[in-house]
Amino acid sequence: MRNRNLWLALIGLLAVLALWVDFTETRIEIGFLGLQREIRTVLGLDLQGGIQILLEADVPPNQPVDRGNLEDTRRIIENRVNALGVSEPVVQIAGTRRIVVELPGVTNLEQAVNTIKQTGLLEFVDAGATPIPEGTTIRTSLDLPITGTAPVTATPSLAPTPSLTGTAEVTGTAPLSPTEPVYRTIMTGRNLRSARPQLDEFRQPEVAFTLDAEGTRLFAEYTSRNVGRYLCIVLDKKVISCPVIQEPITQGQGVIRMGSGSTLADAEALAVTLRYGALPVPLKIVDTRNIGPTLGQESIRRSLIAGIIGFSTVALFMILYYRVPGVLAVLALSLYTALVFAIFKLLPVTLTLPGIAGFVLSIGMAVDANILIFERLKEELRAGRDLSMAIDYGFERAWPSIRDSNISTLITCAILYIFGLNFGASMVRGFALTLAIGVAASLFTGIWVTRAFLHALLDRLRPGVHRGWFGL
């Protein structure tokens, strides 16, 4: 009896916490765990609006696009928008040369577009004794068709010149203009191990970066030989900053100072671009479309109506057919609904129309366990067992069927989730995730919660006297 009372107390506490999360939009912090979590309902593009961008490979029409490179490009774009904090982005290949990007809740179109289509070619360029103004577009040694090897650790020229130092030989049919300097690339972003945005001591945005072992060696050798000279940081041939080398940098760490007027969001976008590397396929924007929330609001309203109708229908059936156990099952189902929605907000799970469909479907599936248990309960009562023993036998004998059916559903959810993950079908992935969470929660409410309710209310009853209470 003490264990049953403890179970009821825990269930009551869980119900209070679930309801608090369901009706709260706030941010919680648990200091000693270092946990920070924003409690809010996250909606997908089809429910809250956002931006849809259609990208196409920026190559000649008659030039085929390698499918593997296109898939790598899709994955890099998905990583970039995820790092920007976009919830449940849809990034998928359309046809043989296009990529569709859907960004729910995005308001800064320019920042999102720049981050997505940025090729992300980072170069550390020797500027010699004269700095290059920020924003200047330059040519670098990577633009030249080169034969042989050009050792990047060789001493660079004192001033920009249209030729390379070292043993490289410039060839090709497109001669350079004698007035257009070509700046020597010391190192590229392939040696970049990490990049993160931060504020300096003057509260100005910058990007802190860390190099790998090879990059650390190259950077240490170059900066040791060129103290007092300018080293430009160039992204896609555009100068971001051109600091002077004040001392040798030997630890493989440094910062990229942003230009004047830049914000921390600009630094974050740059860090994301650098962190996830260059796009294997250059892209151009074919179309951008703003999707308003009007359709989403109507979809939410209809989904709520469908959920209420589905819940009410299931509750009415359970009460009419199973009487008192049915009432207790409805109470457990109510807790299930509150608990699952709280889990959606805490993880968080992005709710799309398919996700809501999975949630509504799981409500109907949540009573499957109760139906199996109650039918077993009625059989045990007909066999003459006392109510407490009939409840325990009903649960024990129904458990194998409940376990197997739920495991098979979870396996199906896993298959759907993997499919959505590999083929960019995030809607399928959202449906699988919400259904899997619902099935797992239904095991808890259908087995432990309903059982605790039955024992708490019915142990002292004589079913022979109150047969109608059990639908017998």
C-alpha positions in Angstrom: 0.0 0.0 0.0 2.9 2.4 0.8 4.4 1.7 -2.6 1.1 2.4 -4.3 0.7 5.7 -2.4 4.3 6.6 -3.4 3.4 5.9 -7.1 0.3 8.1 -6.8 2.4 10.9 -5.3 5.0 10.6 -8.1 2.3 10.6 -10.8 0.7 13.6 -9.2 4.0 15.5 -9.2 4.7 14.5 -12.8 1.3 15.8 -13.8 1.9 19.1 -12.1 5.3 19.5 -13.8 3.9 18.5 -17.2 1.0 21.0 -17.0 3.4 23.7 -15.9 5.6 23.1 -18.9 2.6 22.9 -21.2 1.3 26.4 -20.2 4.7 28.1 -19.8 6.9 30.0 -22.3 10.1 30.8 -20.4 13.8 30.0 -20.0 15.1 27.9 -17.2 18.6 27.7 -15.8 20.0 25.1 -13.4 23.3 26.5 -12.3 24.9 23.4 -10.7 24.2 21.3 -13.8 25.1 24.1 -16.2 21.7 23.5 -17.9 20.0 26.2 -19.9 16.8 25.5 -21.7 14.2 27.7 -23.4 10.7 26.2 -22.9 8.7 27.1 -25.9 6.6 25.5 -28.7 8.7 25.2 -31.8 6.7 25.2 -35.0 7.8 24.2 -38.5 7.6 26.2 -41.7 4.2 25.0 -42.6 2.8 26.3 -39.2 4.7 29.5 -38.4 5.9 30.7 -41.8 9.4 31.4 -42.9 11.5 31.4 -46.0 11.9 29.0 -48.9 15.0 29.3 -51.0 15.6 27.5 -54.3 19.3 27.1 -55.2 20.8 25.8 -58.4 24.3 24.8 -59.3 26.1 27.8 -60.8 27.8 25.9 -63.6 27.2 25.9 -67.4 23.9 24.2 -68.4 25.7 21.5 -70.4 28.1 20.7 -67.5 26.8 17.7 -65.4 26.8 18.0 -61.7 28.2 15.1 -59.7 25.5 13.6 -57.5 28.0 13.0 -54.7 29.2 16.6 -54.7 25.6 17.8 -54.7 24.8 15.7 -51.7 27.9 17.0 -49.9 26.7 20.5 -50.6 23.3 19.8 -49.2 24.8 18.4 -46.0 27.0 21.4 -45.5 24.1 23.8 -46.0 22.1 21.8 -43.5 24.9 22.0 -41.0 25.2 25.8 -41.6 21.5 26.5 -41.0 21.5 24.2 -38.0 24.4 26.1 -36.5 22.5 29.4 -37.1 19.7 28.1 -34.8 17.1 27.4 -37.4 14.7 24.8 -36.1 13.8 21.8 -38.3 15.2 23.1 -41.6 14.3 21.3 -44.8 17.3 20.9 -47.0 16.8 18.5 -49.9 17.9 17.9 -53.4 15.4 18.6 -56.2 16.3 17.0 -59.5 19.9 16.8 -60.7 21.2 20.4 -60.0 18.9 22.1 -57.5 18.6 22.2 -53.7 15.5 23.4 -51.8 16.0 25.1 -48.4 13.1 25.8 -46.1 13.8 27.9 -43.0 10.9 28.2 -40.5 10.8 31.3 -38.4 13.6 33.1 -40.2 13.3 36.9 -40.4 16.7 37.9 -41.6 16.6 36.8 -45.3 19.9 38.5 -46.2 21.9 36.8 -43.5 20.4 33.4 -44.2 21.0 33.6 -47.9 24.6 34.8 -47.5 25.4 32.0 -45.0 23.8 29.4 -47.3 25.5 30.3 -50.6 28.8 31.4 -49.3 31.5 29.2 -50.8 33.6 29.6 -47.7 37.1 29.7 -49.3 39.3 31.1 -46.5 42.9 32.2 -47.4 45.6 33.8 -45.3 47.3 36.1 -47.8 50.7 37.9 -47.6 50.1 41.6 -48.2 53.7 42.7 -47.7 54.4 46.0 -46.1 51.2 47.7 -47.1 47.7 46.7 -45.8 44.9 46.1 -48.2 41.6 47.9 -47.4 38.8 45.8 -46.0 36.2 44.8 -48.6 38.7 44.8 -51.4 38.4 42.0 -53.9 41.8 40.6 -54.8 43.4 37.9 -56.9 45.5 35.3 -55.1 48.0 32.6 -56.1 45.2 30.0 -55.9 43.7 31.7 -59.0 46.7 30.8 -61.1 47.1 27.5 -63.0 50.4 26.3 -61.5 52.8 23.5 -62.3 55.4 22.2 -59.8 55.2 23.0 -56.1 55.2 26.4 -54.3 56.5 26.0 -50.8 54.2 28.1 -48.6 56.9 28.5 -46.0 59.2 30.4 -48.3 59.9 34.0 -47.6 57.2 36.0 -49.4 57.8 39.0 -51.6 58.2 42.4 -50.0 55.3 43.8 -52.0 52.5 42.3 -54.1 53.7 41.3 -57.5 52.1 39.5 -60.4 54.3 36.5 -60.0 54.9 33.9 -57.3 58.0 33.3 -55.2 59.5 29.8 -54.8 59.8 27.3 -57.6 56.3 27.6 -59.1 56.0 28.4 -62.7 53.0 30.2 -64.1 51.4 28.8 -67.2 48.2 29.0 -69.1 46.6 31.0 -71.9 45.0 33.8 -69.8 47.9 36.2 -69.1 47.5 38.5 -66.1 47.4 42.3 -66.4 50.7 43.8 -65.4 48.8 46.3 -63.2 46.8 43.6 -61.4 48.7 42.2 -58.4 48.5 38.6 -57.4 48.9 38.1 -53.7 50.5 35.0 -52.3 48.3 32.6 -50.3 50.2 31.3 -47.3 47.5 28.9 -46.0 43.9 28.0 -46.7 40.9 27.2 -44.5 41.5 23.5 -44.9 43.9 23.8 -42.0 41.1 25.3 -39.8 40.0 23.0 -37.0 37.4 25.2 -35.3 35.9 28.7 -35.4 33.6 30.5 -33.0 32.3 34.0 -32.6 33.1 36.1 -29.6 33.5 39.7 -28.4 36.9 41.3 -27.7 37.8 43.5 -24.8 36.2 46.5 -26.5 33.0 44.6 -27.1 33.7 44.3 -30.8 32.8 41.1 -32.7 35.5 38.7 -33.8 36.0 35.1 -34.8 38.4 33.0 -32.8 40.0 30.1 -34.8 42.1 27.1 -34.0 44.4 25.4 -36.6 45.3 21.8 -37.0 48.8 20.5 -36.5 49.9 21.3 -40.1 48.3 24.7 -40.0 50.0 25.5 -36.6 53.4 24.6 -38.1 52.9 26.7 -41.2 51.5 29.7 -39.3 54.3 29.6 -36.7 57.0 29.5 -39.4 55.4 32.3 -41.5 54.6 34.7 -38.6 58.1 34.1 -37.0 59.7 35.3 -40.2 57.4 38.2 -40.9 56.8 40.2 -37.7 55.8 43.8 -38.6 54.3 42.8 -42.0 50.6 42.5 -42.9 48.7 39.3 -43.2 45.3 39.6 -44.8 42.4 37.2 -44.0 40.5 36.7 -47.2 37.1 35.0 -47.7 36.1 34.2 -51.3 38.7 36.7 -52.6 37.3 39.5 -50.4 39.5 41.0 -47.7 37.9 40.7 -44.2 40.7 42.1 -42.2 44.4 42.9 -42.7 46.2 42.9 -39.3 49.8 43.5 -38.8 51.8 40.6 -37.4 52.9 41.9 -34.0 54.6 38.7 -32.7 55.1 35.1 -33.8 51.9 33.0 -33.5 53.1 29.6 -32.5 50.1 28.0 -30.6 47.8 27.6 -33.7 45.2 30.0 -32.4 44.2 33.5 -33.6 41.3 35.8 -34.2 39.6 37.3 -37.3 38.6 40.9 -36.5 35.4 41.9 -38.2 35.0 45.1 -40.2 33.6 48.3 -38.9 29.8 48.2 -38.3 29.8 44.4 -38.0 27.7 42.7 -35.4 28.0 39.5 -33.4 25.5 38.0 -35.8 27.9 38.7 -38.6 30.7 37.0 -36.7 28.5 34.0 -36.0 27.6 33.7 -39.7 31.2 33.9 -40.7 32.2 31.3 -38.0 29.5 28.9 -39.3 30.7 29.4 -42.9 34.3 28.7 -41.9 33.5 25.8 -39.6 31.6 23.8 -42.2 34.0 24.5 -45.1 33.6 25.3 -48.7 30.7 24.2 -50.8 31.8 21.5 -53.4 29.3 23.0 -55.9 28.9 26.8 -56.3 25.3 27.9 -56.0 23.1 30.6 -57.3 19.7 31.6 -56.0 16.9 30.9 -58.4 13.9 31.9 -56.2 13.2 33.1 -52.7 9.7 32.9 -51.2 8.3 34.3 -47.9 5.7 32.0 -46.5 3.3 33.8 -44.2 1.8 32.3 -41.0 -1.8 32.6 -42.1 -2.0 29.1 -43.6 -0.1 27.8 -40.6 -2.6 29.3 -38.1 -5.5 27.7 -40.0 -3.7 24.4 -40.0 -3.1 24.7 -36.2 -6.8 25.4 -35.6 -7.9 22.4 -37.7 -5.3 20.2 -36.1 -6.5 21.2 -32.6 -10.1 20.4 -33.6 -9.1 17.0 -35.0 -7.1 16.3 -31.8 -10.1 17.2 -29.6 -12.5 15.2 -31.7 -10.1 12.2 -31.6 -9.5 12.4 -27.9 -13.2 12.8 -27.1 -14.2 9.9 -29.3 -11.6 7.6 -27.7 -12.6 8.7 -24.2 -16.3 8.2 -24.9 -15.7 4.7 -26.2 -13.6 3.7 -23.2 -16.1 5.0 -20.7 -19.2 3.4 -22.3 -17.5 0.1 -22.9 -15.3 -0.4 -19.8 -17.2 1.9 -17.3 -15.0 2.6 -14.2 -11.7 1.3 -15.7 -12.5 3.3 -18.8 -12.8 6.5 -16.7 -9.4 5.8 -15.1 -7.9 5.1 -18.6 -9.2 8.5 -19.8 -7.5 10.1 -16.8 -4.3 8.3 -17.7 -4.8 9.4 -21.3 -5.1 13.0 -20.2 -1.8 12.7 -18.3 -0.3 11.1 -21.4 -1.3 14.0 -23.6 0.1 16.6 -21.2 3.3 14.6 -20.7 4.0 14.2 -24.4 3.4 17.9 -25.2 5.7 18.8 -22.3 8.4 16.5 -23.8 7.9 18.2 -27.2 8.6 21.6 -25.6 11.5 20.5 -23.5 13.6 18.7 -26.2 12.4 20.7 -28.2 10.5 18.8 -31.0 9.6 21.0 -34.0 5.9 20.5 -34.7 4.9 20.3 -38.3 1.6 19.1 -39.8 3.0 15.5 -40.2 4.3 15.8 -36.6 0.9 16.8 -35.3 -0.6 13.9 -37.3 1.8 11.5 -35.5 0.8 13.0 -32.2 -2.9 12.6 -32.8 -2.3 9.0 -34.1 -0.4 8.2 -30.9 -3.4 9.3 -28.8 -5.5 6.6 -30.4 -2.6 4.1 -30.0 -2.1 5.0 -26.4 -5.3 3.2 -25.3 -4.4 0.0 -27.1 -2.6 -1.2 -23.9 -5.6 -0.3 -21.8 -7.9 -2.3 -24.0 -5.8 -5.4 -23.9 -5.4 -5.1 -20.1 -9.1 -4.5 -19.5 -10.1 -7.4 -21.6 -7.8 -9.6 -19.6 -9.1 -8.1 -16.4 -12.7 -9.0 -17.4 -11.6 -12.6 -18.1 -10.0 -12.9 -14.7 -13.1 -11.5 -13.0 -15.3 -13.9 -14.9 -13.0 -16.7 -13.6 -13.8 -15.7 -10.0 -10.6 -14.0 -8.9 -10.7 -11.2 -6.4 -10.3 -7.7 -7.9 -6.7 -7.0 -6.8 -5.4 -10.3 -8.1 -7.4 -9.9 -11.3 -5.8 -6.5 -11.9 -2.3 -7.9 -11.5 -3.0 -11.0 -13.6 -4.6 -8.8 -16.3 -1.5 -6.6 -16.6 1.0 -9.5 -16.5 -0.8 -11.5 -19.2 -1.4 -8.6 -21.5 2.2 -7.3 -21.2 3.8 -9.6 -23.9 1.3 -8.4 -26.5 1.7 -4.8 -25.5 5.5 -5.1 -25.6 5.6 -6.7 -29.0 3.2 -4.3 -30.6 5.0 -1.3 -29.3 8.4 -2.6 -30.3 7.2 -3.2 -33.8 5.9 0.4 -34.0 9.2 1.8 -32.6 11.1 -0.2 -35.3 8.9 1.3 -38.0 9.5 4.8 -36.5 13.3 4.1 -36.6 13.1 3.1 -40.2 11.1 6.2 -41.1 13.5 8.4 -39.2 16.6 7.0 -40.9 14.9 7.4 -44.3 14.1 11.0 -43.6 17.6 11.6 -42.3 19.3 10.2 -45.4 17.0 11.6 -48.0 16.4 15.1 -46.5 12.7 14.4 -45.8 12.5 16.2 -42.5 8.6 16.0 -42.6 8.9 12.2 -42.5 11.5 12.4 -39.8 9.2 14.7 -37.7 6.3 12.3 -38.0 8.5 9.4 -36.9 9.9 11.3 -34.0 6.6 12.4 -32.6 5.1 9.0 -33.0 8.0 7.3 -31.3 7.8 9.7 -28.3 4.1 9.1 -28.1 4.5 5.3 -28.1 7.2 5.4 -25.4 5.0 7.7 -23.2 2.0 5.5 -23.8 3.9 2.5 -22.3 4.4 4.5 -19.1 0.8 5.8 -18.8 -0.9 2.7 -20.1 1.0 0.3 -17.8 2.1 2.1 -14.6 -0.3 5.0 -14.3 -3.4 3.1 -15.2 -2.4 0.2 -12.9 -1.8 2.6 -10.0 -5.2 4.2 -10.5 -6.9 0.9 -10.7 -5.4 -0.4 -7.4 -6.0 2.9 -5.6 -9.7 3.0 -6.5 -10.9 -0.5 -6.9 -9.0 -2.7 -4.5 -11.7 -2.4 -1.8 -14.6 -3.1 -4.1 -16.4 -6.4 -4.6 -16.8 -6.8 -8.4 -19.6 -9.4 -7.8 -21.7 -6.7 -6.3 -20.7 -4.0 -8.8 -20.5 -6.0 -12.0 -21.9 -3.2 -14.1 -19.0 -1.0 -13.1 -16.7 -3.2 -15.1 -18.8 -3.7 -18.2 -19.5 -7.3 -17.2 
